[in-house]
Amino acid sequence: MSLSIYGIDLAKHSFSIHGEDEQGKALTHKTITRSKVLSTFTNIPPAIVALAAKKARII
């Protein structure tokens, strides 16, 4: 079984997703809305998912 890794950069309304296979080949790189997160990850095989969130800058 091959192992894929997906990284998600969390934002308020949209998420950037980047996925790679075990050789480092890009599987996907796209931006999706919050409402599409569940349907996006429902349609991929089991994988490691890493989350990244940045602190918002308040002016």
Secondary structure, DSSP 8 states (H G I E B T S, - for coil): ----EEEEEE-SSEEEEEEE-TT--EEEEEEEEGGGHHHHHHTS-S-EEEEEE------
